[in-house]
Each structure stands twice: as C-alpha cells, then as structure tokens.
Amino acid sequence: MRGPNRSEQIRRGGWPLLPVVLLVLALIDLRVELILLWDHLTVTSLTAAVRSHLLAVTVLVAQPSLWHHYRRVRG
C-alpha cells in the first residue's frame, strides 16, 4: 500500500495547532465546572457537568484522535 500523497500531507499537516486550540477552548468552557468538581466530586456533579457541557467533554475525549489526525507529517 502506498503512503499518503502530497495533497493529503498538506491537508493533514495544514492545521497543526487545531487540537491545541480546541483543548484550550474546551478547558475555558469547563473552568467553573472543573473548580466545582475539584471542591466536591460527586457522581451527580460529574453527570451534570457532562450533560451541560457535552461538546467540551466530547472535545476532551477526542483529543487523542485529534492529535493523531493532525500531527505533523514528516518526510
């Protein structure tokens, strides 16, 4: 099987900071919830944080996949 062609390399390596930007935005969105969870970690508070900030939690869960997809292609 052949490796990725040049256009695929440009597309994958074109936004190398996208995972970092998404991570920072998700943490900014969750900052108050994280402080509350740090003070009083309960199952109820955890489920409420996930339900009210589903997109931010999804971005955090998807970070490994985002890093893999947007890593810089060398070579």
C-alpha positions in Angstrom: 0.0 0.0 0.0 1.3 3.5 -0.9 1.9 6.2 1.6 -0.2 9.5 1.6 0.3 11.7 -1.4 1.4 15.3 -1.1 -2.1 16.8 -1.0 -3.0 14.5 1.8 0.1 15.5 3.7 -0.8 19.2 3.3 -4.3 18.6 4.4 -3.3 16.7 7.5 -0.4 19.0 8.4 -2.2 22.2 7.5 -3.7 22.9 10.9 -1.2 21.5 13.4 -2.5 23.8 16.2 -6.1 22.8 15.9 -6.1 20.2 18.7 -4.4 22.7 21.0 -6.9 25.4 20.2 -9.8 23.0 20.8 -8.3 21.8 24.0 -7.9 25.4 25.3 -11.4 26.4 24.3 -12.9 23.2 26.0 -11.0 23.9 29.2 -12.1 27.6 29.2 -15.7 26.4 28.8 -15.3 23.9 31.6 -13.3 26.0 34.0 -16.1 26.7 36.5 -17.3 23.1 36.4 -13.8 21.9 37.0 -13.4 24.1 40.0 -16.6 22.9 41.4 -15.7 19.2 40.7 -12.3 19.8 42.4 -14.1 21.1 45.6 -16.9 18.5 45.7 -16.5 15.5 43.4 -19.8 13.5 43.3 -21.4 11.4 40.7 -24.2 13.9 40.4 -21.9 16.9 39.9 -19.9 14.9 37.3 -23.0 13.9 35.3 -24.4 17.5 35.5 -21.1 18.8 34.1 -21.1 16.4 31.3 -24.7 17.0 30.4 -24.4 20.8 30.4 -21.1 20.9 28.5 -21.4 17.9 26.2 -19.4 19.5 23.3 -16.5 20.5 25.5 -16.4 17.0 27.1 -16.5 15.4 23.6 -13.6 17.5 22.5 -11.6 16.4 25.6 -12.4 12.7 24.9 -11.5 13.1 21.2 -8.1 14.7 21.9 -6.0 11.5 21.3 -7.7 11.1 17.9 -7.3 14.7 17.0 -3.6 14.6 17.9 -3.2 11.5 15.8 -5.0 13.0 12.8 -3.4 16.5 12.9 0.2 15.5 13.7 2.8 16.9 11.5 3.7 14.6 8.6 7.4 14.3 8.3 9.3 13.2 5.2 
